Amino acid sequence: MLAKLPLLGAPRERPAALADLPWPEFERLLIAGFVAGGYQLVEHDRRAAAIGGELLLRRSRETYLVHCKAWHDAKVETATLETLQRSMQARGVQGGFVLSFGRFSREATRYAAAQRIQLLDGPALTALLEPARARARAPSDLEADTVPTPVVQRAVPDSPACPLCTKPMRLRTARRGRHAGHGFWACTNHPDCKGLLALA
């Protein structure tokens, strides 16, 4: 079952300050909001930091991919969700989030309901970010080179021991066969060791 974020007291209107924040600060608040909701940051894609990237989260043994690139789009269509769905399949995750201060089309809303994707619009984003922003310094004091990235706990288990040689294992994604698109643990000593474990 896809975990629901606690959206307490969602305001009717989004504060302009949140939508106008530079991406690095918005991203920091976003990570802090998810962590406060019980999620753990597993992976952080900084390759597209200027326009928004992707976050890989974990909660209760399930992983979730957060699509951040549409956060400033006025309207989000199904194509954005289809892009996320392909990434979800490639990474073998159980659910996803798409966030935007704009609105989602009816087709996108229907698609999300069928694909284990949660849509976070302006009010939902505000409810997620406001507690983290309240704990932060005043916006005028925020500078990208002085504000540290929130320290978050990595998912557990971070790396199980190989059942054959006891070396650490790393998360991989099957590319072929009947398990294509699903994640699994592979020994870091490959190809000398063939140890594998299913993703819990």
Contacts in CASP RR format, 6 or more apart in sequence:
PFRMAT RR
TARGET T0000
AUTHOR 0000-0000-0000
METHOD contacts of the structure
MODEL  1
MLAKLPLLGAPRERPAALADLPWPEFERLLIAGFVAGGYQLVEHDRRAAA
IGGELLLRRSRETYLVHCKAWHDAKVETATLETLQRSMQARGVQGGFVLS
FGRFSREATRYAAAQRIQLLDGPALTALLEPARARARAPSDLEADTVPTP
VVQRAVPDSPACPLCTKPMRLRTARRGRHAGHGFWACTNHPDCKGLLALA
2 62 0 8 1.000
2 64 0 8 1.000
2 94 0 8 1.000
2 95 0 8 1.000
2 96 0 8 1.000
2 116 0 8 1.000
2 118 0 8 1.000
3 39 0 8 1.000
3 59 0 8 1.000
3 60 0 8 1.000
3 62 0 8 1.000
3 64 0 8 1.000
4 118 0 8 1.000
5 34 0 8 1.000
5 37 0 8 1.000
5 118 0 8 1.000
5 120 0 8 1.000
5 124 0 8 1.000
5 128 0 8 1.000
6 37 0 8 1.000
7 123 0 8 1.000
7 124 0 8 1.000
7 127 0 8 1.000
7 128 0 8 1.000
8 127 0 8 1.000
9 127 0 8 1.000
10 123 0 8 1.000
10 124 0 8 1.000
10 126 0 8 1.000
10 127 0 8 1.000
11 123 0 8 1.000
11 126 0 8 1.000
11 127 0 8 1.000
11 130 0 8 1.000
12 123 0 8 1.000
14 101 0 8 1.000
14 122 0 8 1.000
14 123 0 8 1.000
14 125 0 8 1.000
14 126 0 8 1.000
15 126 0 8 1.000
17 139 0 8 1.000
18 26 0 8 1.000
18 29 0 8 1.000
18 101 0 8 1.000
18 125 0 8 1.000
18 126 0 8 1.000
18 129 0 8 1.000
18 130 0 8 1.000
18 133 0 8 1.000
19 72 0 8 1.000
19 101 0 8 1.000
21 29 0 8 1.000
21 139 0 8 1.000
22 144 0 8 1.000
23 49 0 8 1.000
23 50 0 8 1.000
23 51 0 8 1.000
23 52 0 8 1.000
24 49 0 8 1.000
24 144 0 8 1.000
24 147 0 8 1.000
25 139 0 8 1.000
25 142 0 8 1.000
25 144 0 8 1.000
25 147 0 8 1.000
26 71 0 8 1.000
26 129 0 8 1.000
27 49 0 8 1.000
27 52 0 8 1.000
27 68 0 8 1.000
28 132 0 8 1.000
28 147 0 8 1.000
28 149 0 8 1.000
28 150 0 8 1.000
29 129 0 8 1.000
29 132 0 8 1.000
29 133 0 8 1.000
29 136 0 8 1.000
30 55 0 8 1.000
30 66 0 8 1.000
30 68 0 8 1.000
30 99 0 8 1.000
30 128 0 8 1.000
30 129 0 8 1.000
31 41 0 8 1.000
31 44 0 8 1.000
31 55 0 8 1.000
31 149 0 8 1.000
31 150 0 8 1.000
31 152 0 8 1.000
32 132 0 8 1.000
32 135 0 8 1.000
32 150 0 8 1.000
33 128 0 8 1.000
33 129 0 8 1.000
33 131 0 8 1.000
33 132 0 8 1.000
34 41 0 8 1.000
34 55 0 8 1.000
34 57 0 8 1.000
34 66 0 8 1.000
34 128 0 8 1.000
35 41 0 8 1.000
35 150 0 8 1.000
35 152 0 8 1.000
36 131 0 8 1.000
36 132 0 8 1.000
38 59 0 8 1.000
39 57 0 8 1.000
39 58 0 8 1.000
39 59 0 8 1.000
39 64 0 8 1.000
40 57 0 8 1.000
40 58 0 8 1.000
40 59 0 8 1.000
40 152 0 8 1.000
40 153 0 8 1.000
40 154 0 8 1.000
40 155 0 8 1.000
40 156 0 8 1.000
41 55 0 8 1.000
41 56 0 8 1.000
41 57 0 8 1.000
41 152 0 8 1.000
41 153 0 8 1.000
41 154 0 8 1.000
42 56 0 8 1.000
42 57 0 8 1.000
42 58 0 8 1.000
42 63 0 8 1.000
42 154 0 8 1.000
42 155 0 8 1.000
43 54 0 8 1.000
43 55 0 8 1.000
43 56 0 8 1.000
44 55 0 8 1.000
44 56 0 8 1.000
45 53 0 8 1.000
45 54 0 8 1.000
45 55 0 8 1.000
45 56 0 8 1.000
46 53 0 8 1.000
47 53 0 8 1.000
48 69 0 8 1.000
51 69 0 8 1.000
52 68 0 8 1.000
52 69 0 8 1.000
52 71 0 8 1.000
53 67 0 8 1.000
53 68 0 8 1.000
53 69 0 8 1.000
54 65 0 8 1.000
54 66 0 8 1.000
54 67 0 8 1.000
54 68 0 8 1.000
54 69 0 8 1.000
54 87 0 8 1.000
55 65 0 8 1.000
55 66 0 8 1.000
55 68 0 8 1.000
56 63 0 8 1.000
56 64 0 8 1.000
56 65 0 8 1.000
56 66 0 8 1.000
56 91 0 8 1.000
56 93 0 8 1.000
57 63 0 8 1.000
57 64 0 8 1.000
57 65 0 8 1.000
57 66 0 8 1.000
58 64 0 8 1.000
58 155 0 8 1.000
61 200 0 8 1.000
62 93 0 8 1.000
62 94 0 8 1.000
62 95 0 8 1.000
63 91 0 8 1.000
63 92 0 8 1.000
63 93 0 8 1.000
63 94 0 8 1.000
63 95 0 8 1.000
63 155 0 8 1.000
64 93 0 8 1.000
64 94 0 8 1.000
64 95 0 8 1.000
64 96 0 8 1.000
64 97 0 8 1.000
65 84 0 8 1.000
65 87 0 8 1.000
65 88 0 8 1.000
65 91 0 8 1.000
65 93 0 8 1.000
65 95 0 8 1.000
65 96 0 8 1.000
65 97 0 8 1.000
66 96 0 8 1.000
66 97 0 8 1.000
66 99 0 8 1.000
67 80 0 8 1.000
67 83 0 8 1.000
67 84 0 8 1.000
67 87 0 8 1.000
67 96 0 8 1.000
67 97 0 8 1.000
67 98 0 8 1.000
67 99 0 8 1.000
68 99 0 8 1.000
69 80 0 8 1.000
70 76 0 8 1.000
70 80 0 8 1.000
70 98 0 8 1.000
70 99 0 8 1.000
70 100 0 8 1.000
71 99 0 8 1.000
71 100 0 8 1.000
71 101 0 8 1.000
71 125 0 8 1.000
72 100 0 8 1.000
72 101 0 8 1.000
73 80 0 8 1.000
73 100 0 8 1.000
73 102 0 8 1.000
74 102 0 8 1.000
74 103 0 8 1.000
75 102 0 8 1.000
75 103 0 8 1.000
75 104 0 8 1.000
75 105 0 8 1.000
76 98 0 8 1.000
76 100 0 8 1.000
76 102 0 8 1.000
76 103 0 8 1.000
76 104 0 8 1.000
76 105 0 8 1.000
76 108 0 8 1.000
76 119 0 8 1.000
77 105 0 8 1.000
77 107 0 8 1.000
77 108 0 8 1.000
78 105 0 8 1.000
78 107 0 8 1.000
78 108 0 8 1.000
78 111 0 8 1.000
80 98 0 8 1.000
80 108 0 8 1.000
81 98 0 8 1.000
81 108 0 8 1.000
81 111 0 8 1.000
81 112 0 8 1.000
81 115 0 8 1.000
81 117 0 8 1.000
82 111 0 8 1.000
84 96 0 8 1.000
84 98 0 8 1.000
84 117 0 8 1.000
85 115 0 8 1.000
85 117 0 8 1.000
88 95 0 8 1.000
88 96 0 8 1.000
88 115 0 8 1.000
89 181 0 8 1.000
90 173 0 8 1.000
90 181 0 8 1.000
91 173 0 8 1.000
91 181 0 8 1.000
91 183 0 8 1.000
92 173 0 8 1.000
92 181 0 8 1.000
92 182 0 8 1.000
92 183 0 8 1.000
92 199 0 8 1.000
94 116 0 8 1.000
95 116 0 8 1.000
95 117 0 8 1.000
95 118 0 8 1.000
96 116 0 8 1.000
96 117 0 8 1.000
96 118 0 8 1.000
97 117 0 8 1.000
97 118 0 8 1.000
97 119 0 8 1.000
97 120 0 8 1.000
98 104 0 8 1.000
98 112 0 8 1.000
98 117 0 8 1.000
98 118 0 8 1.000
98 119 0 8 1.000
98 120 0 8 1.000
99 119 0 8 1.000
99 120 0 8 1.000
99 124 0 8 1.000
99 125 0 8 1.000
100 119 0 8 1.000
100 120 0 8 1.000
100 121 0 8 1.000
100 122 0 8 1.000
100 125 0 8 1.000
101 121 0 8 1.000
101 122 0 8 1.000
101 125 0 8 1.000
102 121 0 8 1.000
102 122 0 8 1.000
103 121 0 8 1.000
104 112 0 8 1.000
104 119 0 8 1.000
104 121 0 8 1.000
108 119 0 8 1.000
109 119 0 8 1.000
111 117 0 8 1.000
112 118 0 8 1.000
112 119 0 8 1.000
120 128 0 8 1.000
136 142 0 8 1.000
136 147 0 8 1.000
137 147 0 8 1.000
157 200 0 8 1.000
159 168 0 8 1.000
159 169 0 8 1.000
159 170 0 8 1.000
159 185 0 8 1.000
160 168 0 8 1.000
160 169 0 8 1.000
160 185 0 8 1.000
160 197 0 8 1.000
161 167 0 8 1.000
161 168 0 8 1.000
161 169 0 8 1.000
162 168 0 8 1.000
162 169 0 8 1.000
162 187 0 8 1.000
162 188 0 8 1.000
162 189 0 8 1.000
162 193 0 8 1.000
162 195 0 8 1.000
162 197 0 8 1.000
163 195 0 8 1.000
163 197 0 8 1.000
164 187 0 8 1.000
164 193 0 8 1.000
164 194 0 8 1.000
164 195 0 8 1.000
165 187 0 8 1.000
165 189 0 8 1.000
165 193 0 8 1.000
165 195 0 8 1.000
167 187 0 8 1.000
167 188 0 8 1.000
167 189 0 8 1.000
167 193 0 8 1.000
168 188 0 8 1.000
169 185 0 8 1.000
169 186 0 8 1.000
169 187 0 8 1.000
169 188 0 8 1.000
169 195 0 8 1.000
169 197 0 8 1.000
170 185 0 8 1.000
170 186 0 8 1.000
170 188 0 8 1.000
171 183 0 8 1.000
171 184 0 8 1.000
171 185 0 8 1.000
171 199 0 8 1.000
172 183 0 8 1.000
172 184 0 8 1.000
172 185 0 8 1.000
172 186 0 8 1.000
173 181 0 8 1.000
173 182 0 8 1.000
173 183 0 8 1.000
173 184 0 8 1.000
174 180 0 8 1.000
174 181 0 8 1.000
174 182 0 8 1.000
174 183 0 8 1.000
174 184 0 8 1.000
175 181 0 8 1.000
182 199 0 8 1.000
183 199 0 8 1.000
184 196 0 8 1.000
184 197 0 8 1.000
184 198 0 8 1.000
184 199 0 8 1.000
185 196 0 8 1.000
185 197 0 8 1.000
185 198 0 8 1.000
185 199 0 8 1.000
186 195 0 8 1.000
186 196 0 8 1.000
187 193 0 8 1.000
187 194 0 8 1.000
187 195 0 8 1.000
187 196 0 8 1.000
END
